[in-house]
């Protein structure tokens, strides 16, 4: 009888262990169903890498290696302009020329993105999103300052002082007045006498010339006393 109870006790413990394991498996299945099948989502996500090259003002994004991608699921995102569109051109215009089949060597030319940070993002059909590759922003060059020409100052011309002529000294300390011939300017003569006033033509006096009176006895009718007496010559 004791043997029968012992066998029965062992069976109950085994049953409890099996029930606990079933509960754990059930909980795991519930978590998996609520997460939307994470294992299948991870398996659906691609793996790919890209190379970024600057070409003038554009950037070439080239598929370097990894999975083949559908261009309608691969997007270009700019840090300045946001989402530019997908490779296939069905949603926006990220590429200058649409790329539907993104395989190794396929390139997307992104216009005007030389100095922008870019990200290549894969958007899955079930809402999954994965950043495949990134490009950091390039530094924007500083503009070269325009040299300001040096202006040479124009020297200021100082006017020369007007020199007032000193009158020339005449004979006996008299000064000779300055003037223009023809303006009846009086010119001193030697011994302090004044020359007659008149009009000069070309420096030669033509009118107003003074006539000197000769010095000597007063002229008049000679008297008998003044008449010389002739002395006869001979006998």
Secondary structure, DSSP 4 states (H G I P E B T S, - for coil): -HHHHHHHHHHHHHHHHHHHHHHHHHHHHHHHHHTT-HHHHHHH---EEEEEEEETTEEEEEEEEES-EEGGGEEEEETTTEEEEETTSSSB--SSS--SEE-TT-EEEETT-TTS-EEEEEE-TTS-EEEEEEEPPPPPPPPPPPPPPPPPPPPPPPPPPPPPPPPPB-GGG-B-----TTS----B-GGGPBPPP--EETTEE-S----PPPPSSPP-PPPTTTSPPPPPP--
